[in-house]
Amino acid sequence: MRSVRRQFHLENGEEAAASLLELATSSPLFGGKKTISCFWPIQTEINTVPLIERLVKMGHRVCLPIVVGEAQPLIFREWLPTLEMIEGAFGAMTPPETSPALTPDIILSPLLAFDNLGFRLGYGGGFYDRSIEQIRKNQSLVTVGMAYSVQEVSDVPTETTDQKLDFLITEKEVIEFK
């Protein structure tokens, strides 16, 4: 799936990111003022930086995930356009430790593959699954995968700890999973 994503990204990444931005920001998911966790793209993930900037302009509080340690849930630190970002785990840029920790209402997550049931294949660390489970113990949470349409597969292998997505946004559509 990495090679499928890489090829699509090289050929269509810029156009796909622009389409995803328009679909996402016109979606009712982002109505009102919310705290939204996004992700700073690494490797050939869809470019979310314009989306992050637009969400802040729309009045949302945006935070980015921070890997604290192996088998630990993520923490989410607020992102502001004026922040000096630092390099975190996996080479992802993150807000510094001085940025406040937030609890998101919506988590936008990267992925390698997704299926039509709402399961996602990540990078194998279980960080998002642990974080989603932990947050849902205390409040409602909407989870949204962000991917290219070519990352869809017929069946994602799952474990009992895997958390289903509520929605998925690609460059083509917003999908709601029931």
N, C-alpha and C positions, 0 to 999 in steps of 0.2 A: 504493500500500500504506500510505502514511502516513495517508491519509484513512480507509481501512478500519480501521486500528488505532486512530486517534483516535476514531472513532464507537463502536467496541466498548468502548474504554477509558472513554468518557464514560458509556455505558449500563451497563456490567458490570464495570468495572475493579476495584472494591473486592472484590466477591464472587469474581471470577476470581483475584485475588491470594491471597485466603484459601484457595481450593481448591488453587491451585498450591503454596502453602506446605505444606499437608497431604500432597499427593501426593509432593512432593520429600522432605520429612523422613521419610516412611515408606518411601522407596525404599531398597533395598540399596546403591545408589550411595553413600550417605552413612554406611555402617557403618564402624566403626573410627574412628581419628583421622587426619584428612587435612588437607592445606593446600588450601584451596578459594578460587579467585578468583571473586568475584561482581562485580556492577556496581551502582553507585548509579544508580537510574533517572533518566532525563531525558525531557522532553517527555511522550509518552504510552506509554512503555515500561511493562511490567508492574512493579508495585511490589515490589521485592525487599528492601526494608528489613526487614520482619518475618522474611524468610528469613535474611538476614545475621545478625540478632540471634539467631535460633534456632540457626543453625549454630555460633555461638560458644558458646552455652549447652550444646550437645551435645559440646563439647570440641574442635571443629575450629579450626584457625588460618584466619582469613579474611583475604584480601587483596583490594585493589581495583586495577584497571588504571590506569596513568598513561601518557598520551601524551607521549613524549619529544620527538618531532619527526616531520616528514613523512617517509614511507617508512622509518620505524624500527619495530622491534618494541616492544611495550609493556613497561613494567616493572610489577611488582606489589608494592605496599606493604601491610604489615599494617594491618588495621583493628581497633581496639578500641573498645568503647563509650565510653571516657573521652576519646578523641581529639577535638581540635578540628579539624574538617574544613576544607579550603580548596577554593576553586573552581578546577577544572582545565579542560582542553580541552572544548569543546562545552557548557560550563556544568555538567559533572558534578562532584559533590563528591568529593574524594579525600583520603586521608591526607596529612599534611605530609611534607616531605622527611626529617624526623627519624625517621619510622617505618621500620622495617627492610624491605628488599627481600626478597621470598620467591619461591621457584619453586613454582608450584602443581602439585598432583597432579590436580586437576580444574579446568577452566575453565568457568564458566557465562557464556554470552555473550548479549547482546541481538541482535535482528535485526529487519529489516523484513518478510522473507518467508522461508519454508522450503518444501522440496519433500519428496516421500516417499523420495528417495534420500539425504537427509541434508545436502543443500547449503543454505546460508543466504545470504541477501542482506543485507549490512550497510549501512553508510553510504558505502561506496566508498573508504575510506582503506587497506584491506588490513591494518590494525593487528593484528587477531586472527589472520588467516592467517599473517602473518610470525611472530608470537609462537608460535603453535602449531607451526609448522615448526621454529623454533629450539629450543623445549623438547623436541620429540620426537627431536631429534638426540642428546640426552643422557639422556633418561629416558622412561618411559611416561607417558602423559597421557590423561585422559578428557575429552572435550569435550561440553558439554551446552548446547543452545540453550534459551532461556527465552522463551516467546511465548504469545500468545493463539491459540487454535485457528483463528480466522478469518484468520490470517496465512499459512495454507497455500495454496500455489499449485501448479499442475500441473508447472511446470518453472522452476527458477531458472537464469538464464544463468550459465555458469561460465567460468573461465579456468584455465589449468594451475596457477596458484598458489593456487587456492581449496582450502581444507582442509574435508573433510567432517566433520560432527558425528557423534559416537558415539551420542548420545541427544538427545531433545528432550522438554521438559516443558511442557505447556500446563495450563490449568485443568481439562482433561478427562482427560488421560492422560500416561503416560510411554512414549515411543516409543524403541525401540532400532533403530538402523540397522545393517545387516550389511555 
